[in-house]
Amino acid sequence: MVDKIFWQDPYRTTLKTTVATVDNDRIRLQETIFFAFSGGQESDAGAIAGHNVLSAEKEGLDIVYTLPAGHDLQAGSEVEIVIDWERRYRLMRLHFAAEMVLQLVYRLRPGIERIGAHISVDKARVDFAHEGSIAVLFPEIEKEAAALSSADLPIVTAFTDEAAQRRYWEVAGFAKMACGGTHPRTTAEIGALKLKRKNTGKGKERIEISLAE
């Protein structure tokens, strides 16, 4: 099982490690900083030993990376991972922005059901089962999100169950939530948000979140 360094240090952009197994174009590593799609957060982009990673997929508690054909790596090969930091940092910020919005919606509409979420490098989205326009909540969400950002509160992450690799984040006085993604150190790193409403079908409302930069 790979040691997921991206949880210990989500700001790290390079790592020297060793190939654990090779199955044609699919490899596993002993350690990694390269996040694989999980919980709606898209995978990192980058390279292993100079080979662009075509995909990163969770397999149980492990991660499998697909490299271009002819990569010539073998089990035991020493490699360097390099990730696209600009992409990682935007994904971290948008991920936590979406989780702030989610928790604020829960406060304003107790009992509302989240039915989907996705975090890409350009924007995040959270989908809800909800009748009527969810945009009526935007002024309060934007106000509270801005206050959280201005407060510069620590975002604490840790395991609830290390053996099962279940993790959470917590901001004291705000919320605690199960999550295995990557997160910034503080709420100040999120900055101001822009919210957009979409109706994706009867009884389905979507909030699209972008960074106001």
C-alpha positions in Angstrom: 0.0 0.0 0.0 1.4 3.4 -1.0 2.4 5.9 1.6 0.3 9.0 0.7 2.6 11.9 1.4 0.1 14.4 -0.1 -1.9 14.1 3.2 1.2 14.9 5.4 2.4 17.7 3.1 0.0 18.9 0.4 2.4 21.7 -0.5 5.2 19.3 -1.6 5.7 19.3 -5.4 8.6 16.8 -5.8 9.4 13.4 -4.3 12.0 10.8 -4.9 10.6 7.3 -4.3 10.7 3.7 -5.6 8.5 1.8 -8.0 6.7 -1.0 -6.1 5.1 -2.9 -9.0 4.8 -2.7 -12.7 2.0 -4.2 -14.9 2.6 -3.0 -18.4 1.8 0.7 -18.4 0.3 0.6 -14.9 2.7 1.2 -11.9 2.4 1.4 -8.2 4.8 3.4 -6.0 6.1 3.0 -2.4 5.3 6.7 -1.6 3.5 9.4 -3.5 2.6 13.0 -3.6 0.4 12.5 -6.7 -3.3 12.7 -5.7 -5.7 10.4 -7.5 -9.4 11.3 -8.2 -11.4 10.9 -5.0 -14.3 12.5 -3.3 -15.1 14.6 -6.4 -11.6 16.2 -6.5 -9.8 15.7 -9.8 -6.4 14.0 -10.0 -3.2 16.0 -10.0 -1.2 16.5 -13.2 2.5 15.8 -13.5 5.2 13.2 -14.3 6.9 10.2 -12.9 10.5 9.7 -14.0 9.9 12.3 -16.7 6.9 10.3 -18.1 3.6 12.2 -18.1 1.0 10.5 -15.9 -2.0 9.6 -18.1 -4.3 8.7 -15.2 -4.2 8.1 -11.5 -6.8 5.8 -10.0 -7.6 4.5 -6.5 -7.6 0.7 -6.2 -8.7 0.0 -2.6 -6.2 1.8 -0.4 -3.6 1.9 -3.2 -3.1 4.1 -6.2 -2.3 3.0 -9.7 -0.7 5.3 -12.2 -0.9 4.8 -16.0 2.2 6.0 -17.9 2.8 6.1 -21.7 3.7 2.8 -23.4 7.5 2.1 -23.4 8.2 3.8 -20.1 10.9 1.2 -19.3 10.4 1.3 -15.5 10.7 -1.8 -13.3 9.9 -2.7 -9.8 12.7 -1.2 -7.7 13.4 1.6 -10.1 14.2 4.9 -8.3 12.0 7.7 -9.7 11.1 11.3 -9.1 7.5 12.6 -9.0 6.9 16.1 -10.1 3.4 17.6 -9.8 1.8 20.7 -11.4 1.7 22.9 -8.4 -0.5 25.6 -9.9 -3.2 23.0 -10.6 -2.8 21.3 -7.2 -3.1 24.6 -5.4 -6.2 25.7 -7.2 -7.8 22.2 -6.6 -7.0 22.5 -2.9 -8.6 26.0 -2.7 -11.6 25.1 -4.7 -12.1 21.9 -2.8 -12.2 23.6 0.5 -14.3 26.5 -1.0 -16.9 23.9 -2.0 -16.9 22.3 1.5 -17.4 25.7 3.1 -20.3 26.4 0.8 -21.7 22.9 1.6 -21.5 23.4 5.3 -23.1 26.9 5.0 -26.0 25.5 3.0 -26.5 22.8 5.6 -26.8 25.5 8.2 -29.2 27.6 6.2 -31.3 24.7 5.0 -31.2 21.9 7.7 -32.0 18.5 6.2 -31.1 19.4 2.6 -29.6 16.5 0.7 -26.3 16.8 -1.3 -26.6 14.6 -4.4 -23.3 15.3 -6.1 -20.0 17.3 -6.2 -17.1 17.8 -8.5 -13.9 19.9 -8.1 -12.0 20.8 -11.3 -9.2 23.3 -11.8 -11.6 26.0 -13.0 -14.5 25.7 -10.7 -16.2 23.4 -8.2 -19.8 22.4 -8.0 -22.2 21.0 -5.4 -25.6 19.6 -6.3 -28.6 19.4 -4.0 -32.1 17.9 -4.0 -34.0 21.2 -3.6 -37.2 22.7 -4.8 -37.0 26.4 -5.8 -34.0 28.5 -6.5 -31.1 28.0 -4.2 -29.7 31.4 -5.2 -31.7 33.0 -2.5 -29.1 31.7 -0.1 -26.1 33.3 -1.9 -26.0 36.6 -0.1 -25.7 34.9 3.3 -23.3 32.2 2.0 -21.0 34.9 0.4 -21.0 36.9 3.6 -20.2 34.0 5.8 -17.6 32.6 3.4 -15.9 36.0 3.3 -15.8 36.2 7.1 -14.2 32.7 7.3 -11.6 33.7 4.8 -10.9 37.0 6.7 -10.6 35.1 10.0 -7.6 33.2 8.7 -8.5 30.1 10.7 -6.4 26.9 10.7 -7.7 24.0 8.7 -6.8 20.9 10.7 -6.7 17.5 8.9 -6.1 14.1 10.4 -7.2 10.4 10.5 -10.3 9.2 12.2 -9.3 5.6 11.3 -5.7 5.3 10.1 -5.9 1.6 9.2 -8.9 2.3 6.9 -7.4 5.6 5.8 -10.4 7.6 6.8 -9.7 11.3 7.3 -11.4 14.5 8.2 -10.9 18.3 8.2 -11.9 20.6 11.0 -12.1 24.4 11.4 -12.7 25.2 15.1 -16.0 26.9 15.6 -17.2 26.2 12.1 -17.4 22.6 11.1 -15.8 19.1 11.0 -16.3 16.9 7.9 -15.0 13.5 6.7 -12.8 14.1 3.7 -9.7 12.5 2.1 -8.8 15.3 -0.2 -6.0 17.9 0.0 -6.6 21.1 1.8 -4.9 24.5 2.4 -3.4 25.3 5.8 -5.9 28.2 6.5 -9.2 29.6 5.5 -7.4 32.8 4.4 -6.0 31.0 1.4 -9.4 30.5 -0.1 -10.1 34.2 -0.8 -13.3 35.6 -2.2 -15.8 33.4 -4.0 -18.2 33.8 -6.9 -21.3 31.7 -6.8 -23.6 30.7 -9.8 -26.9 28.8 -9.7 -27.9 26.2 -12.2 -31.1 24.2 -12.3 -30.1 20.7 -13.6 -33.6 19.2 -13.5 -36.8 19.1 -11.5 -36.0 19.4 -7.9 -32.2 19.6 -8.6 -30.2 22.7 -7.8 -26.5 23.2 -8.5 -24.1 25.8 -7.0 -21.0 26.5 -9.1 -18.1 28.0 -7.2 -15.2 29.9 -8.6 -12.3 31.9 -7.1 -12.7 35.6 -7.4 -9.3 36.4 -8.8 
